[in-house]
Amino acid sequence: MNPSVKKFIVRVLFAVTAFAGIYTVFSVIVAATTVFTPDIESLFFYKPYMNGGQYQRASDLDKWLDSRSNSTPSGLMLGSSVVFLNVDPFILGKKTGIDFFCAASSSQDVVNSQHILEHCLRSKKRIDYIFLGVNYARWGTNNYESSIDWTINNYKPYRRYVFEMVATCNEHLLWMNFFYYSIKRMLPFGQEHFRVEKDDSRYMGKGFVCYTDYERTRKIEPFIEVSQMSTGNYASLKKIITICEHRNIKLVIFLPKILNAQYDSGMLRIIKEPLITAVTCPIDTNLFYDNYHLYCKGTVSYTEWIADKFNQLHQYNKRAGN
Amino acid sequence: MLFNSFDYLIFLPVVFALYWLLNSNLKLQNLLVLSASYFFYGSWDWRFLFLIAFSTFVDYSCSIQISRSSRLRVRKWWLAISIFANLGLLCFFKYYNFFVDSWVNMFASIGYEMSPWTMNIILPLGISFYTFQTMAYTIDVYRRKIEPCKDYIAFSAFISFFPQLVAGPIERASDLLTQVTKTRTFNYIQSVQGLRLILWGLFKKVVIADSLGKGVAPLFNHWSEYTGTDMLMAGVFFAFQMYADFSGYADIAIGSAKLMGIELRSNFRFPMFSKSVLEFWQRWHISLTKWFTDYLYIPMGGSKKGLAIAIRNIFIIFLISGLWHGANWTFIVWGAYQAAFYIPVFAYRKIYGKPMIGHIHNAALRHIVNVGSVVFTVLVLSVSRLFYRAEHIGHSYVMLKKMVTDAFTPISTPQYLWYIGILVFIELFIRRDERNPIPIKNTFLRYLYCSALIVAILLHIDSHNQEFLYFQF
């Protein structure tokens, strides 16, 4: 190759490295400014927020993974807001005798659920059950919202499972925020400035979030379109099934109740795992504040119904010798 | 494949690497350029490839036939075939429905109803640009300014050269074709300049143009909800959006060509700092202005047959230029508006031999007049953009009327002025030379500046990449 061309390529590579270095320094400087003002950080990066409980959930997940209990089986709940807003792990745990933790996030698809599961299995905690919520109205979409959530609302984003989420999504803004928040949260200085929203959600613990009953305005769409499962989500679903088989983890797939959604029963053919279909759950639809999510008081009866179904499945599997 | 897309970020380095690996074999190298260009163009719609291939074949064949004959009538005949084929394509794809609709509306206005024979025609990308380029080639061969190219691969590569295929600059065979038919040598400084131009072009497109576009769209689409001053701002924002978008494209095109050792002509010379509409057209879309001058204005007599004829010619050229920009009466009105401000300045210079400011000797006063002229020219051009962007004449009329009747009201979206301010500041104090966008000698400061541009681009780039505005032509 022409020596000038080689020199040019080397110069380009040097420039890319220099940019990475400058960007790192820039991130450190922006992180330092948060001690004095949140405005400079807000100019360049997404602001973390408390709404949805993700910030507390990320650290509580690690605490739960570090906790040990030999007597009580443990269960990991995965999925999107149809899980962390609707299914109460305290009630579910009480009725099933399983110590559940809800590691769901906004619009979290099966791909990100797989990354979180793999992260949890790398810890020393024994996981006996997986409760995998699959939002069939949104499983054709990508995982950008969920990946942003796990990145910016995470006290330690510089970890493998977050990197895998970011790499799978592969959006440039996500990369920029991942890089920045990883640097910021490694540094001893740097203040967190959460986005303040007029919000009535409460983090209840164990990854569960609840909306109070009377403040949130009710809005129901007359029709919710159901998308095809994306190839990425399908591949992740198969991967989760394989992981559970190899690790002897009992997997239960949960199809939530979504108002006015054209539920496609054909999808049942691809899911051979134990299934809880809340589509037929006889819950008062007035307890929903939108097509997907329940008011706080609605989560009680909803979770109790799911728990009964879970126990029936569990008993069935016990009798079948599984 | 857009210049501001991830696909192009992969495409360009691959082509660059293969291009210089094949440097020892000119024919293979040109074949690579041709293949890459067809791939680039076909990525929008593979059907477009038939049109450009047809246009290439027609002009290649006609130019050879023109050069073979010494008889004027035969030469004219082959030239006519080439022009008819190219203009025929252009007129059909771009203007068929416009002419049919206008014809039908004209008869409807006198009470005669006709059923329209409009068709669902897709406008091929860049057709206005490459048909002008091929016609220029054939005309130059006819005029014996250049010899016809016998190498079909080189000729096809010249016509379809991907950096400038879709939105110019409109190149001449004497410039681009001569470079395509000669061996290129890798020039380190040229390539570095190319990368800097690409970076600067991306910044103008992604950060300035696309951001201003977000401010422009609601002002035009929901004009009734905004004030009269907002209507003026709509024109100002759109004027700068057009400049940043189109010149950004040109910079990326020129930069990409430099990476392949090829120099394209400049298409913009700081037009937004023009002191008159006449000066603006010497600095804006220079290749198109030159094309109209060489192939229409001068053959029509230019300025040589007296001032009245020159004014007539200029007026006709502006109307044609308007029509070139789009198949809508708004563009024709836009052309007439441009002519209305161009012609007085042109006439004054013809009569007095110098611009109006030539009569002012006081330096401070000259400076004030210069600045005032620039501001006035920007405002004139901004108003013209109302015609340009409007969907129809009525739309532009109501916006203009509101601008006049509801003047001196607050601006609803002042935040977009920041983008104009940043662009003007950089062009005025940092850039200065339109071929050298980053003239910072200190290495550290240069890397810092480039990093700032890259961060700004990354923060603004949309995953749903915004098309370049001039693609619609």
Interface residues (C-beta under 8 A of the other chain):
Chain A: M1 N2 S4 V5 K7 F8 R11 V12 A15 A18 F19 I22 Y23 F26 F44 E171 H172 L173 M176
Chain B: W20 L21 N23 F186 N187 Y188 S191 V192 L195 Y447 L448 C450 S451 I454 V455 L458 L459 I461 S463
